[in-house]
Amino acid sequence: MKTVKVTLNSIDKVKSFVNEISHFEFDFDLVSGRYVIDAKSIMGIFSLDLSKPIDLNIHADGENLDIAMKVLADYIAE
């Protein structure tokens, strides 16, 4: 598992983010405070405070993790 910070500060960004990660078989969780949300759930994402970066837990390793990191490059917070 790897944790990165992602920025999802617009409706279009949330839609494209969910579309991108839905292609993967493994799990992604968004963690904001004490809330853990399935990152493939648009409704779940909109229940979070999107004004600041959110922790994304990627439940993968090896080649799968490398591919996911490339796909998520546009969403990872600096």
C-alpha positions as CSV (number, residue, x, y, z in Angstrom):
1,M,0.0,0.0,0.0
2,K,1.1,3.5,-0.8
3,T,-0.4,6.8,0.4
4,V,-0.2,10.0,-1.6
5,K,-2.0,13.4,-1.3
6,V,-4.4,14.2,-4.1
7,T,-6.2,17.4,-5.0
8,L,-9.8,17.0,-6.3
9,N,-11.0,20.7,-6.3
10,S,-13.5,20.6,-9.1
11,I,-16.5,18.5,-10.2
12,D,-14.8,17.7,-13.5
13,K,-11.6,16.6,-11.7
14,V,-13.6,14.3,-9.4
15,K,-15.4,12.8,-12.4
16,S,-12.2,12.2,-14.4
17,F,-10.4,10.8,-11.3
18,V,-13.1,8.2,-10.6
19,N,-13.2,7.3,-14.3
20,E,-9.4,6.7,-14.3
21,I,-9.2,4.6,-11.2
22,S,-12.3,2.6,-12.0
23,H,-10.3,0.7,-14.6
24,F,-8.1,-0.9,-11.8
25,E,-9.0,-4.1,-10.1
26,F,-7.5,-3.1,-6.7
27,D,-8.8,-0.8,-4.1
28,F,-8.3,3.0,-3.5
29,D,-9.4,4.7,-0.3
30,L,-9.6,8.4,0.4
31,V,-8.9,9.4,4.0
32,S,-10.0,12.7,5.4
33,G,-9.8,12.9,9.2
34,R,-11.7,9.9,10.6
35,Y,-13.5,9.3,7.4
36,V,-12.4,6.6,4.9
37,I,-14.2,6.6,1.6
38,D,-14.0,4.2,-1.4
39,A,-12.3,6.4,-4.0
40,K,-14.3,4.8,-6.8
41,S,-17.5,6.3,-5.3
42,I,-18.4,9.7,-6.7
43,M,-21.0,10.3,-4.0
44,G,-18.6,9.3,-1.3
45,I,-16.0,11.8,-2.6
46,F,-18.5,14.6,-2.6
47,S,-19.2,14.0,1.1
48,L,-15.6,15.0,1.9
49,D,-14.0,18.5,2.2
50,L,-12.4,18.9,-1.2
51,S,-11.0,22.4,-0.5
52,K,-7.7,20.9,0.6
53,P,-5.6,17.8,-0.5
54,I,-6.8,14.4,0.7
55,D,-4.8,11.3,1.5
56,L,-5.3,8.5,-1.1
57,N,-4.4,5.0,-0.1
58,I,-3.5,2.8,-3.1
59,H,-3.8,-0.9,-2.2
60,A,-1.3,-2.2,-4.8
61,D,2.4,-2.8,-5.2
62,G,5.0,-3.6,-7.8
63,E,4.0,-3.0,-11.5
64,N,0.3,-2.2,-10.6
65,L,1.4,0.6,-8.2
66,D,3.7,2.0,-10.9
67,I,0.9,2.1,-13.5
68,A,-1.5,3.7,-11.0
69,M,1.0,6.4,-10.1
70,K,1.5,7.3,-13.7
71,V,-2.3,7.5,-14.2
72,L,-2.7,9.6,-11.0
73,A,0.1,12.1,-11.8
74,D,-2.3,14.9,-12.7
75,Y,-4.1,14.6,-9.3
76,I,-1.2,14.2,-6.9
77,A,-0.7,17.4,-4.8
78,E,2.7,19.0,-4.8
